[in-house]
Amino acid sequence: MGKFGVDLVFTYGDPNYYSKVGFKPVSQEIATAPFELTHPEGWLDLSLTGGEITPLPGVARCVDAFNDPALW
């Protein structure tokens, strides 16, 4: 478990940009995005513990500012 109880962080954006800080593409089979993705290649994750990412139950949640299907 990470220092603040968080093991994984997800983002949705340009893989070329986010890969510079360690984010990697993740499939919907591993972690389901909060909404349908217009650009599935932009669904990215970062392990804060360095561990392998295994399939996660449920759906990821996002902050209120991005909780709008039009943004995905």
C-alpha positions in Angstrom: 0.0 0.0 0.0 1.3 3.5 -0.9 2.1 6.1 1.7 -1.4 7.7 1.5 -3.3 4.4 0.9 -3.1 4.8 -2.9 -1.4 2.2 -5.0 -2.4 3.3 -8.5 -3.1 6.6 -10.3 -5.0 6.8 -13.6 -5.2 9.6 -16.1 -6.7 10.1 -19.6 -4.5 12.1 -21.9 -1.6 12.2 -24.4 0.5 9.1 -23.8 3.6 11.0 -25.2 3.2 13.6 -22.5 2.3 11.4 -19.5 4.9 8.7 -20.3 7.6 11.3 -19.4 6.5 10.9 -15.7 6.0 7.1 -15.7 2.4 6.6 -16.9 1.8 3.6 -19.1 -1.1 2.6 -21.3 -3.6 0.3 -19.6 -6.3 -1.7 -21.2 -10.0 -1.7 -20.2 -9.6 -5.4 -19.3 -7.3 -4.3 -16.5 -9.0 -1.1 -15.3 -12.3 0.1 -16.6 -12.5 3.9 -17.2 -15.3 5.9 -15.6 -16.8 6.6 -19.1 -16.5 5.3 -22.6 -13.2 6.4 -24.1 -13.0 8.3 -27.3 -9.3 7.6 -27.5 -8.6 4.3 -25.6 -4.8 4.8 -26.1 -5.1 7.8 -23.7 -6.1 5.6 -20.7 -3.0 5.4 -18.6 -1.9 4.3 -15.2 1.0 4.7 -12.8 1.9 2.3 -10.0 3.0 4.2 -7.0 4.4 1.0 -5.4 6.2 -0.3 -8.5 4.0 -3.5 -8.4 2.4 -5.3 -11.3 -1.0 -4.1 -12.2 -3.6 -6.9 -12.2 -7.2 -6.7 -13.2 -9.2 -4.4 -10.9 -12.8 -4.9 -9.9 -15.3 -2.2 -10.5 -14.9 1.1 -12.4 -12.4 3.9 -11.7 -13.8 7.1 -10.3 -12.7 10.6 -11.2 -12.6 14.0 -9.5 -15.8 16.1 -9.9 -14.3 18.5 -12.5 -13.8 15.6 -14.9 -17.0 13.7 -14.1 -18.6 14.5 -17.4 -18.9 11.9 -20.3 -18.3 14.7 -22.8 -14.7 15.0 -21.6 -13.9 11.3 -22.3 
